[in-house]
């Protein structure tokens, strides 16, 4: 239960970061822009795939399945 709350908090923080970065005049890099830059090359694509697998395992498979 605690870990689910932590993951939901991380998701909310990343959504807030994205909204903040998309405001006019913001000089910060958004998470979607960072992902697009990483996805341009093969090492970045592999890193994004590994990150996706890690988050998918920990959020959906490990902490949200009823025991």
ABEGO torsion letter per residue (X at the ends): XAAAAAAAAAAAAAAAAAAAAABBGBABBBAAAAAAAAAABAAAAAAAAAAAAAAAAAAAAAAABBX
